[in-house]
Amino acid sequence: MSEAREAHRGGVFITDQVASSVDDRVPRVFISYSHEPEHHRETVVKLANRLRDDGFESWIDRYIPAPAEGWLRWMHNQVQDSDFVLLFCTEVYCRRFEGKEKGKGRGARFESRLAETILYFADDMESRRFVPVLPDGEPESSVPLSFLPCSHYFFPSQYDDLICHLENRPPIKPPPVQPRGRKFKSLAIPEIRPIPDIACKEHGWAGWIFLLVTFLAPLGLWLALAPLSQLKLLALTVSDAVLAGATAFFLGPEVFGSFAQKRLPRMLIAFFASVVISLFWQSSLSFLRPPQMYKFHVEILDHDGTPINTLQPTLQLPNLVGQASHSDEKGWTFEVSASSLPWSWDGSFKVLFPGAEPIVEHIDPGEAQKNLSYRMAPPRFAGIVLNDDLGHDRPIQSACVQLTEDLECRKVTGPDGKFDFTLEARHGQKKLLVVNAPGFCPKREWRDAGDTGVKLFLSSAKGGCP
């Protein structure tokens, strides 16, 4: 390989002497895309703006009102001179690239064909310049066949990987390779010596003080760290039992006299002290012991404060999802046994019910009952109007969506056929939803106020309406 390694940027070859200045300059990125559909066009604007925020000179046609050299020459220069060309691939973009839509998307088709020509005549390294980018949820089949060998990314979920591609930086830096044949030094085992006897018979009161500390230490920790989770309680119990056993072992002669002068009696006394301390803190006499049963009372109110008894909540805890054991006029009650929860549970749980996001709450491990009250937002209708004449769904634009008490349209569907509006009703109340669209038979259907998954099918009026 020649010492004057060549670096390529924008079609110009630069030797090593000036390559460092190229790496220091701002990379230029051009985004080729189709103007349809509307929401994909807005996604391209977000991508271009985000690249500029991260230090890349990104360009799209919406940044330029009218280029002096004309759009054809402007597009040619952008594809030719940019360090990277991002192909925002959608189903529409792929069809126009393959010439399946005549008279539409000439700009996107010209840019992609020019990129395809450059890729054909360039070497393998040139393929890094052309990067297909797909919006989240778009199938990979939307990438044109000519650009399938190029690395592609989804936006915004793989934006960080895209930045690594533009910066020629691996997502994960490999660790250095260590020399082979390394020998490990043998571990030196320290000499185990017998525990010296401690005998201070004239200070026998010291042993009783140390045993008393083993009971007072958990109390101080509980006051400082309360409430304690079950895992922390277990750790505290074990550590306190070890402290009690060590105290009984070393100060056994002071407390029990000549009987504990030998090692075996002292070991038995230490074991007995540890067991007694452990059983005490786990018994019903311990103030650290968590409740045997947790109760959760959930009350759901409508937006006007009226209790809602039609929405069945669900309680979600670690490794446990349960329905309410019983309900009353004021809400639902859940009962959960503490033995069914893991030791590492920190007291957090979720409440799930239809028409609302999961609500995360917390209960103190020492608290036996938790009362919860949630107020629902005003109900709304949301969905999409579709046509099924040809055996597949097609969104209907400008469809009038209204309720029986409305004199005018409550909502007119947009290009995607969707509608969304808030009601002045209570959750669960029945409403007659009426949909009228030019050229289609009217649709009337009863729905619960608050339904957000409304999906209606309209039939063509060509063959007559029932």
Secondary structure as the mmCIF struct_conf table of DSSP 4:
data_model
#
loop_
_struct_conf.conf_type_id
_struct_conf.id
_struct_conf.beg_label_comp_id
_struct_conf.beg_label_asym_id
_struct_conf.beg_label_seq_id
_struct_conf.end_label_comp_id
_struct_conf.end_label_asym_id
_struct_conf.end_label_seq_id
BEND BEND1 GLU A 3 ALA A 4
STRN STRN1 ALA A 7 ARG A 9
TURN_TY1_P TURN_TY1_P1 GLY A 10 GLY A 11
STRN STRN2 VAL A 12 ILE A 14
HELX_RH_AL_P HELX_RH_AL_P1 ASP A 16 ASP A 24
BEND BEND2 ARG A 25 ARG A 25
HELX_LH_PP_P HELX_LH_PP_P1 VAL A 26 PRO A 27
STRN STRN3 ARG A 28 SER A 32
BEND BEND3 PRO A 37 PRO A 37
HELX_RH_AL_P HELX_RH_AL_P2 GLU A 38 ASP A 53
TURN_TY1_P TURN_TY1_P2 ASP A 54 GLY A 55
STRN STRN4 GLU A 57 TRP A 59
HELX_RH_3T_P HELX_RH_3T_P1 ASP A 61 TYR A 63
BEND BEND4 PRO A 65 ALA A 66
TURN_TY1_P TURN_TY1_P3 ALA A 68 GLU A 69
HELX_RH_AL_P HELX_RH_AL_P3 TRP A 71 ASP A 81
BEND BEND5 ASP A 83 ASP A 83
STRN STRN5 PHE A 84 PHE A 88
HELX_RH_AL_P HELX_RH_AL_P4 GLU A 91 PHE A 97
TURN_TY1_P TURN_TY1_P4 GLU A 98 GLY A 99
BEND BEND6 GLU A 101 GLU A 101
TURN_TY1_P TURN_TY1_P5 LYS A 102 GLY A 103
BEND BEND7 LYS A 104 LYS A 104
HELX_RH_AL_P HELX_RH_AL_P5 ARG A 106 PHE A 121
BEND BEND8 ALA A 122 ALA A 122
HELX_RH_3T_P HELX_RH_3T_P2 ASP A 124 ARG A 129
STRN STRN6 PHE A 130 PRO A 135
TURN_TY1_P TURN_TY1_P6 ASP A 136 GLY A 137
HELX_RH_3T_P HELX_RH_3T_P3 GLU A 140 SER A 142
BEND BEND9 VAL A 143 VAL A 143
HELX_RH_3T_P HELX_RH_3T_P4 LEU A 145 PHE A 147
TURN_TY1_P TURN_TY1_P7 LEU A 148 PRO A 149
BEND BEND10 CYS A 150 CYS A 150
STRN STRN7 TYR A 153 PHE A 155
TURN_TY1_P TURN_TY1_P8 PRO A 156 GLN A 158
HELX_RH_AL_P HELX_RH_AL_P6 TYR A 159 LEU A 166
TURN_TY1_P TURN_TY1_P9 GLU A 167 ASN A 168
BEND BEND11 PRO A 171 ILE A 172
HELX_LH_PP_P HELX_LH_PP_P2 LYS A 173 PRO A 179
TURN_TY1_P TURN_TY1_P10 ARG A 180 GLY A 181
HELX_LH_PP_P HELX_LH_PP_P3 PHE A 184 ILE A 192
HELX_LH_PP_P HELX_LH_PP_P4 PRO A 194 ASP A 197
HELX_RH_3T_P HELX_RH_3T_P5 LYS A 201 HIS A 203
TURN_TY1_P TURN_TY1_P11 GLY A 204 GLY A 204
HELX_RH_AL_P HELX_RH_AL_P7 TRP A 205 LEU A 225
HELX_LH_PP_P HELX_LH_PP_P5 ALA A 226 ALA A 226
BEND BEND12 PRO A 227 PRO A 227
HELX_LH_PP_P HELX_LH_PP_P6 LEU A 228 SER A 229
HELX_RH_AL_P HELX_RH_AL_P8 GLN A 230 PHE A 250
BEND BEND13 LEU A 251 LEU A 251
HELX_RH_AL_P HELX_RH_AL_P9 GLY A 252 PHE A 256
HELX_RH_3T_P HELX_RH_3T_P6 GLY A 257 ALA A 260
BEND BEND14 GLN A 261 LYS A 262
HELX_RH_AL_P HELX_RH_AL_P10 ARG A 263 GLN A 282
BEND BEND15 SER A 283 SER A 283
TURN_TY1_P TURN_TY1_P12 SER A 284 LEU A 285
TURN_TY1_P TURN_TY1_P13 PHE A 287 LEU A 288
HELX_LH_PP_P HELX_LH_PP_P7 ARG A 289 PRO A 291
BEND BEND16 GLN A 292 GLN A 292
STRN STRN8 MET A 293 LEU A 301
TURN_TY1_P TURN_TY1_P14 HIS A 303 ASP A 304
BEND BEND17 GLY A 305 GLY A 305
STRN STRN9 PRO A 307 PRO A 307
BEND BEND18 THR A 310 LEU A 311
STRN STRN10 THR A 314 LEU A 317
TURN_TY1_P TURN_TY1_P15 PRO A 318 ASN A 319
STRN STRN11 LEU A 320 GLN A 323
BEND BEND19 SER A 325 SER A 325
STRN STRN12 HIS A 326 ASP A 328
TURN_TY1_P TURN_TY1_P16 GLU A 329 LYS A 330
STRN STRN13 GLY A 331 SER A 337
HELX_RH_3T_P HELX_RH_3T_P7 ALA A 338 SER A 340
BEND BEND20 LEU A 341 LEU A 341
TURN_TY1_P TURN_TY1_P17 TRP A 343 SER A 344
BEND BEND21 GLY A 347 GLY A 347
STRN STRN14 SER A 348 LEU A 352
TURN_TY1_P TURN_TY1_P18 PRO A 354 GLY A 355
BEND BEND22 ALA A 356 ALA A 356
STRN STRN15 ILE A 359 HIS A 362
TURN_TY1_P TURN_TY1_P19 PRO A 365 GLY A 366
STRN STRN16 GLN A 369 ARG A 375
HELX_LH_PP_P HELX_LH_PP_P8 MET A 376 PRO A 379
STRN STRN17 ARG A 380 ASN A 387
TURN_TY1_P TURN_TY1_P20 ASP A 389 LEU A 390
BEND BEND23 GLY A 391 HIS A 392
STRN STRN18 ARG A 394 PRO A 395
TURN_TY1_P TURN_TY1_P21 GLN A 397 SER A 398
STRN STRN19 CYS A 400 LEU A 403
TURN_TY1_P TURN_TY1_P22 THR A 404 GLU A 405
BEND BEND24 LEU A 407 GLU A 408
BEND BEND25 ARG A 410 ARG A 410
STRN STRN20 LYS A 411 VAL A 412
TURN_TY1_P TURN_TY1_P23 PRO A 415 ASP A 416
STRN STRN21 LYS A 418 THR A 422
BEND BEND26 GLU A 424 ALA A 425
TURN_TY1_P TURN_TY1_P24 HIS A 427 GLY A 428
STRN STRN22 LYS A 430 ASN A 436
TURN_TY1_P TURN_TY1_P25 PRO A 438 GLY A 439
STRN STRN23 PHE A 440 PHE A 440
STRN STRN24 LYS A 443 ASP A 448
TURN_TY1_P TURN_TY1_P26 ALA A 449 GLY A 450
STRN STRN25 VAL A 454 LEU A 458
STRN STRN26 SER A 460 SER A 460
BEND BEND27 ALA A 461 ALA A 461
TURN_TY1_P TURN_TY1_P27 LYS A 462 GLY A 463
#
